[in-house]
Amino acid sequence: MSQPLADPLTVRVVTKHLRVICWLLTLTTHATSAGPPTVAPVQLQIESLGSILGNSQWDWWQARTAYIPGSKPMWLTTMSETGKGGSHDFHDIYQSVSHDHGKTWGPATRVPSLYRRQELDGYQVAPGDLWPRWHAATESILATGKTFNFRNGKTEDYLRERVSYAVMKRGESWGPLQFLALPKRDHAGYSIIAANGGCTQRHDLPNGDILLPIRYARNPKLRNYTSTITRCSFDGNKLNYKQHGTELNIPQGRGLYEPSLAVFKGNYYLTLRADHSAFVTRSNDGMNFGAIKEWEFDDGKPLGSYNTQQHWVTIGNGLFLIYTRRGANNDHIMRHRAPLFIGQVNPGTLQVIRETERILIEEDHATLGNSGICRISDTESWVTCGEGLLRLGKRKDQNNKVIFVKITTIPSQ
């Protein structure tokens, strides 16, 4: 027995629905095949500048540079006087100045207000991990960092660390070491303990406020760090806490620490050190960040950076990461902290584009993990890095160097 014919109206409705389904499938296929957003590579030119040589007694470590603009611009580098026998034997802060775009550097001179001092309770306190940067709104140099605290002058006590800073007015000397006052508890209700801003890359807002990345511990019995961004006001003399953003933490190892911040095309990017790896996250307001992800190349393989700092360079319409990593014929270097690389980042996928990776500073039997970025303009940035731990390699009896590299964009043909 034959089936009854379908109603014409029903046929038209079914046909219309099938066309819509086919159209949606076509869109899905195109979206899937399109893949992640592509990024135009920015061509860079890398040039070595002059260097500063350590001496037979001390290494210059944690070296970073500030650019002071003006009719007679100058470049000022701060350095920690560091004993050769251990990685945290920090003493006084020294500085060196260049007036010829980094070709030559003046003698390293001790900063009288930033010395390792004796406290009444028997502790010795040294400022360290400083990052100086020009603050345009107040026309002053603000160096942010931390304190190193040594019980009886010998045993380091990290629980006494504080967010430290110092200010230098144009044409004047450095002021005293000061400390950022923070709330007693974080958003989650945990104590804020041993906070510090050492080795962190900050961002200055147009109104003069500062976004300063810091880390802190929540439990005095567990050395595990949480990182966040503090928003602070700064009047050219005093840094005042206003608020802080997302609290980022992992339970593994020492958590997330030494965060560094950059702004690129209206978004904020934060890179974070961890013992076993390195992480990145993004925000549209500089305070509220999304979920972290481990750094990787654009082929999905791990970047291989771990247990050291990463920093940012924004130049020539590109976002770049400065890092060290495994897998560079560098198993003889402590924590694979050399050579020092630069690679362009895809802001959409938060991956380093492998084909853009270049060596900034070659491996020479010293660590290069403690670097700093000095942004000169949209087309020029410098990287400053003091060689470390020469005592562990073939250059055991040599003096270390502070190395300067200039990065500029290559104009389009």
N, C-alpha and C positions, 0 to 999 in steps of 0.2 A: 504494500500500500504506500503510495507516494506521500512525502511530507508536505504540509501546507507551506506556501510561499510566505517569506517574511514580509511584514508590513513595510511599505516604502519609507515611512517616517523613521522606523527603527533602523533601517539600513543607512539612512543619511546620518543619524546620530552616532552609530557605531563607526562609520567611516570617518567622521569628524574627530572622534576620540582617538582612533588609530593614527591619524595624521599628527595630532598633538603629541602622542607618545613617540612617534618617529622623530619629530622635531626636537623633543627633549633629549632623546638618545643621541642625536647628532651633536647637540650642544655639549653633552657630557663627553662624547668622544673627542671633540675638539679641545675641550678644557684639559682632558687627561693627556692628550698628545702634546699639548703646548709646553708642559713641564714647568719648572720653576722660572721665575723672572730672570732674565739675563741682565748683566751689568756690563756697561762699556768699560774696558780696561783703561786705566789712567797710566800713561807712560811717565816713569820717574827717572830722574838723574841723581845719582848718588856720588857725593864728593867728600873725601876725607879732609878734615881741617887740622889745625894744630892740636897738640896734646899737652897734658900736664903730667910731669913725672913725679912719682912718689920718691921716698928716700929710704935710706938703709934701716931706719927705725920704724917708719909708719907707711901704711898704704893709704891712698885716698879712695874712700869707698862711699857709696850712696851719693854720688855726684850728680847734680842736676843744675840746669841753667835757666836763668830768667833773662828775657830781652827787655831792655828799657828804651822805649822809643824817644825820639826827639831830634833836634837839629844836630846833635852829636850823640848818636845812639851808642849804647854800650851793652855788653853781655856779661852777666855776673853768674859765676858758678860757685855753689856751696858744696863742701865736701866734709865727710866725717873722718877725723884722724883715727885710724884703726890699727890696732896692734897686729902684727904679722902671725902671732901664734894661735889666734882663734877668730871665729867669724863674727862674734859680737863684742869684741874688745874695743868699744867705741869710747872716744875721749872728746876732745874739743872740736868745734866747727871752724873750718877754715874757708876762705873764699879767694877766688882769683878772678880778674877782670880782663876783658878784651875790648879794645877800641877799634879793631880793624877786622871786624866780621869773623872773628875766630881764627885768624891766621896765626896770631901770637897771643900768648897769655902772660899776664903779669905774675910776679911771685905769689905763692900761696901765703896768705897772712891770716893769723888767728883772729877770730871775731871775739872781742873781749866780753861781750854780753852772753855769748853762747858757748860756755865752757863746761866741762865736767866738774861739778861742784860737790862739796861735802855737806851733808845735812846733819842736823843736831842729833838725829836718831841713829847715826852711824852709817846710813846709806850714802852712796855716791850716785848722783843723778846726771845723766848726759842727754842733751837733746840729740835727736837722730832721725834718720829716714826722712829728712826734710825735702820739701819740694817748693822752691821759690817761684813765684810768678807775679808778673806785673798786674796790678789791679787798676784798671783804667779809670774807674769812677772816682777814686781817691788819689790817683797818681802816686801810688806807693807800691812797694814790693811786699807781698805777704808770703811768708814761708810757713807751710803747715807740715806737721809731722807727729812725733811721739817723744816719749822719754824712755830711756833705758835706765833701769834702777838696779844697783848692785849692793847687796847686803854685805857690810864690812868691806866694801870696795871690791868684792870678788864674785859673789854668787848672784846671778841675775834673778830678779823677782818680777815676773811678768804681771802679777796682780796689781802692781803699783803703777802700771803704765797709764798715761793720760794723753789726751789730744793736746798737743802743744803747738804754739805758733809764735812768730816774731815778725816785726814790721820794720821796714827801712823806708824812710822818706827820701825823695830824690835829693841827692847831694849830701845826705847825712849818713850817720852810722846806724847799725842795727840797734833796735831797742831791746828791752829785756825779754826773756822767755816768759810767755804767758800761757794760760790754760783755758780751754773751752769748757764752760759749765754745761752739763747735760742733765736731763731728768734722771731720777733714781731708778725708774722702771720703764720698760718698753711697752709697746702696744699690747703685747700678749701677757703683760704682768710680771715678766721676769726682771730680775735685777740687771742693770747695766754696769758691768764690771770691766775694769782694765781696758777702757775704750782708747783707741788711738787712731790717728789719721796718717800713719807712716806709709810712705811710698804710694800715696793715692793721688790720682789725677783729677783735679777739680774742674768745675765750670762756673764762670762768672756770668750772672744775668745782667741784662741791660740796666736795671735799676741799681746795680751795685751789690745786690744779694749774691750769696755764694752757695752753690751746691757742692758740699764737701762730703765725699765718701768716707765712712769710718767703719771700723769693726769693733766688736766688744764680745765679752764672754757673759754667759748667763748663770754659770755655776762656778763658784771658786774652786771646786774640787774636780772640775772637768774642763780641760783646755780645749774647748770647742767654740769657734767664733761664729757670730752672726754679723752680717754686713748690712748696711743701710746707707741712705743718702740723708744727710742733715742739710736743712736750709738755714742759713745764718745771715744776719745782717752784719755789715762791716763799715765802720765810719772812718777808716784810715788809722784807727788806734786799737779798737777793741772788736773782737769777734763774738757775736751773741747768737746763741741757739734760738731758733724760732719754731721749728718742727722737724720731724723726720718721717721718712716714707716706709715703703715695704721692708719688712725684716726678712732677710734671705738667709737660709741655713740648710745644711745637710748634717745628719748625725755622724757621718763617717769622718774619722780622723780629727783634724783641727777645724773642721767645718769650712766656711767660706771667708776669705780674708784678702787683704790688700786689694780692695775694689778700685777700679779706675773708670772714669766717666767721660763720655764724649757726646757731643751733639752733632747730628748730621741730618740736614734737610728736615728739620722740625721734630725729629725723634731723638730720644736719648738712649745711649747704648752703654751697658755696664759689663765689664769683664771682671772675673773673680778667680782668684787663686784657690786651689784646694791641694791637699797632700798628694792625691792620686791622679788629678786631672786639672782641667780648667773649664770654667763655665761662662756663659754669656746670657744676657737677657735684655729686653727692650721695654721702653716706656714712651708714652706720648706727652708726659708732663714732667718727667724727671724725678718724680716721687713715687708713683705707683707703677711697679714693674710686674711683668708677666712671669710665667714659669721659666725657670732656668733650663738651659740645655748645654750638654757638653760641647766644647769646641770640636769641630770636625772640618775636613776639607769638603769641597763641593762634590766629590765622588762618594761621600758618605763614610769615608774612613776617618778614624780619630786623628786629630791634629797632633797629638803626642806631647803637648805642653803640660807640665805638671810641676807642682811644688816650687813655683817661682812666679814672678810677676808677668803680666802682659799689660801693654799700654796702647793708646790710640794715636793715630795721626789722621787728621782730616785735611786733605790737600787736593787741589785740582779737580773738584767735583767727585772725589772718591773718599771712601772710608777704608782705613788700613789698620791692621793689627801688627804690633811689635811683639815678638815672642821668641822663646827657645823651644826646642822639642827633641824627642827621641828620633832615631832613624837617620841621622846625618853623619854617620861614621864618627860618632862622638861618645862612644861608650866609656872612654877614658876620662871624660869630663864629669865632675860631680853633678849629679842630677841633670845631666845633659844640657848644662847651661851655657853652651856655646856650640856653634856660632849663633849670632843674633840675627833673626829673620824679620822681614817685612812682607806682608801679603795683603792683597786687597780683599775686602769683605763684601759679600753680597748682603746688603741690608735686609732684603726680604727673607732670605733663608737662614741668615746668621751663620754662614759658612765662609771659610777662607777659600778663595779661588786658587786652586793648586797651581795653575799655570802662571799666576802672577807672583808667586813666591820668589824672593830674592834674598841674598845674604847682605846684610848691612855691615856687619863686622865679622871678619873671619875668625875662626877658632885658632888660638895661639897659646894653648896650654894654660888658660885662665878662664874663670867663669865670667859670664857676661849677663847674668840674670837681673842685675839691679840697675836698670836704665831709667832715663827720664826724657820727656819730650818738651821741647821749647818751640812753640808755634810763633813764627815770625809774621806770616801773612797767609793768604789763601793759597799761595803758590810756593811757600817755603816753610819748612820745619827742620829743627835740628834734633838729633838724638845724642844724649850724653851718657856715657857708661864708664864707670870705674872698674878696671879688671879686679877680679877677686880670687882669693885662695891659690895664689901662685905656689904656696908651700906644698900643695898636693901634686904638683906636676914637674915637668922637666925644667921649668924656670924658677926653681925653688929659691935660688939666691939672688934673683933679679928684683928690681924695683917695679912696682906696678905702674900703669899709666891710666890717666883719664882720657878717653877717646871721644872725639867729636865727629859726627857725620852730618853733613848738610844734605837734605832731600829737597829737590825742586821738581816741578813738572816740566815736561818737554812740550813746547808749543806745538800745536797741530800744524801739519804742513799744508 
